[in-house]
Amino acid sequence: MNPAIYTAAHRSLAFGTKVKVTNRNNGRSVVVRINDRGPFIRGRVLDLSRAAAQNIGMVSSGTAKVCYEVIS
């Protein structure tokens, strides 16, 4: 994944799918494009690029509780 663009990995969503991801701790959202597979760690549903994670304020914590919705 390119860390400078808003992308994410998901185990089953089609590549190119756009997903709105919201950090439940602060309400900040970002729209990402699925371009990779993963994460492969139990309990995690998305892996965000660094830019996307930074945009929603979760770089320092590394993980966050999020909700997501497919938008296209």
BELKA-V545972 format. One record per run of one state. SS is the DSSP state (A for helix, B for strand, O for the rest). FROM is the first residue (numbers start at 1). TO is the last residue. If there is no record, write none. Layout:
# BELKA-V545972
ss:from:to
SS:FROM:TO
SS:FROM:TO
This chain:
# BELKA-V545972
ss:from:to
O:1:6
B:7:9
O:10:17
B:18:23
O:24:28
B:29:36
O:37:46
B:47:48
O:49:49
A:50:55
O:56:65
B:66:70
O:71:72
